[in-house]
Amino acid sequence: MTETTDTQSAIAHILDTYRTVAVVGLSPKPERDSFEVAHYLQSQGWRIIPINPNAKEILGETAYPSLSEAARHHRIGLVDVFRNSADVPPVVDEAIAIGAEAVWLQLGITHDAAAAKARAAGLRVVQDRCMLIEHRRHPRA
């Protein structure tokens, strides 16, 4: 399977399967891309679990300092990452540790070694794609 086919398959599966997403690096600032994407998903009926150690609440949801802490309170299947590419490996390690099933790295964020590690652990992986854009173009029944 080519990377494009693999990516398209992962995108379709994620958008068809999940309605709750832990957003790592979600900013409380409305002008930030992370806020815009999370707000959009929330408006489409998704449950947002903010992961930001510097916030108490974002978009009306309790913010958690880490995926591990959030996983003590919620089942997390999907992790959406708004962090620098260099910061991705520990996020992937934590996603694997909490039993997440998919990791989505937003536009401009890639880390091939971390993505390979996630795939080897059985997670679906999307890199360098915007969840808002993909959700808007995804055909829904």
VMD Tcl script that draws the C-alpha trace (Angstrom):
set ca {
  {0.00 0.00 0.00}
  {1.40 3.42 -0.90}
  {1.81 6.15 1.71}
  {-1.00 8.15 0.08}
  {-3.35 5.17 0.08}
  {-2.33 4.31 3.65}
  {-2.88 7.92 4.74}
  {-6.27 8.15 3.00}
  {-7.32 4.88 4.60}
  {-6.26 6.12 8.06}
  {-8.07 9.44 7.57}
  {-11.28 7.71 6.49}
  {-11.14 5.24 9.38}
  {-10.46 7.96 11.96}
  {-13.21 10.26 10.72}
  {-15.70 7.38 10.50}
  {-14.82 5.85 13.89}
  {-14.08 8.52 16.47}
  {-16.13 11.33 18.00}
  {-13.83 12.09 20.93}
  {-10.34 13.51 20.48}
  {-7.58 14.47 22.91}
  {-5.95 17.61 21.47}
  {-2.33 17.91 22.61}
  {-1.18 21.52 22.54}
  {-4.68 22.98 22.39}
  {-4.41 26.71 22.97}
  {-7.08 28.74 24.79}
  {-6.38 31.59 22.33}
  {-9.08 31.82 19.62}
  {-6.58 33.06 17.02}
  {-4.51 29.85 17.21}
  {-5.01 27.03 14.70}
  {-5.42 24.46 17.47}
  {-8.35 26.41 18.92}
  {-9.96 26.85 15.50}
  {-9.71 23.15 14.64}
  {-10.94 22.01 18.06}
  {-13.80 24.52 18.01}
  {-14.81 23.32 14.53}
  {-14.76 19.65 15.59}
  {-16.75 20.52 18.70}
  {-19.32 22.31 16.50}
  {-19.60 19.08 14.48}
  {-20.51 17.08 17.58}
  {-17.06 15.89 18.63}
  {-15.99 15.75 22.29}
  {-12.73 17.64 22.83}
  {-10.31 16.69 25.60}
  {-7.80 19.56 25.88}
  {-4.20 18.65 26.76}
  {-2.40 21.79 27.92}
  {-0.45 21.98 31.21}
  {-0.95 25.76 31.36}
  {-4.75 25.82 31.11}
  {-7.58 24.79 33.42}
  {-10.38 24.83 30.82}
  {-10.62 25.29 27.06}
  {-13.82 25.35 24.99}
  {-15.82 24.53 28.12}
  {-13.87 21.32 28.73}
  {-11.47 20.56 31.58}
  {-7.87 20.78 30.38}
  {-5.36 18.16 31.48}
  {-1.59 18.55 31.82}
  {-0.86 15.29 29.96}
  {-2.45 12.46 28.04}
  {-1.77 10.16 30.99}
  {-3.72 12.41 33.35}
  {-6.59 12.77 30.85}
  {-6.69 8.98 30.41}
  {-7.40 8.63 34.15}
  {-10.75 10.34 33.46}
  {-11.57 9.53 29.81}
  {-11.16 6.75 27.28}
  {-8.85 8.20 24.62}
  {-8.82 6.50 21.24}
  {-7.63 9.42 19.10}
  {-4.83 11.90 19.82}
  {-4.55 15.07 17.69}
  {-1.15 16.77 18.01}
  {-0.44 20.51 17.76}
  {3.19 20.49 18.90}
  {6.51 21.02 17.15}
  {7.71 17.98 15.20}
  {10.62 17.55 17.65}
  {8.09 17.20 20.50}
  {6.19 14.33 18.85}
  {8.12 11.26 20.14}
  {7.14 11.62 23.82}
  {3.52 12.32 22.78}
  {3.50 9.13 20.70}
  {5.06 7.18 23.59}
  {2.32 8.46 25.89}
  {-0.39 7.70 23.31}
  {0.88 4.12 23.08}
  {1.08 3.83 26.87}
  {-2.55 4.92 27.39}
  {-3.86 2.56 24.71}
  {-4.78 5.15 22.08}
  {-5.68 3.70 18.70}
  {-4.75 6.61 16.43}
  {-2.44 9.63 16.31}
  {-3.04 12.60 14.02}
  {-0.20 15.09 13.45}
  {-1.56 18.39 12.16}
  {-0.36 20.34 9.10}
  {3.38 20.98 9.18}
  {3.99 18.33 11.84}
  {5.87 15.16 10.90}
  {8.14 12.72 12.67}
  {8.76 9.56 10.65}
  {10.47 7.61 13.44}
  {7.66 8.34 15.92}
  {5.06 7.54 13.25}
  {6.78 4.22 12.53}
  {6.86 3.43 16.26}
  {3.14 4.21 16.55}
  {2.31 2.04 13.53}
  {4.45 -0.80 14.94}
  {2.37 -0.55 18.14}
  {-0.81 -0.92 16.08}
  {-1.92 2.73 15.94}
  {-3.23 4.39 12.81}
  {-1.16 7.46 11.96}
  {-1.81 10.60 9.93}
  {0.97 13.17 9.48}
  {1.03 16.69 8.05}
  {-2.74 16.94 7.52}
  {-5.34 19.30 8.97}
  {-8.20 17.49 10.67}
  {-10.61 20.36 9.93}
  {-9.80 20.32 6.20}
  {-10.00 16.53 6.00}
  {-13.28 16.46 7.96}
  {-14.83 19.01 5.58}
  {-13.85 17.01 2.49}
  {-14.69 13.58 3.93}
  {-17.84 12.05 2.45}
  {-20.37 11.15 5.10}
  {-23.39 8.93 4.62}
}
mol new
graphics top color blue
foreach p $ca { graphics top sphere $p radius 0.5 }
foreach p [lrange $ca 0 end-1] q [lrange $ca 1 end] { graphics top cylinder $p $q radius 0.2 }
display resetview
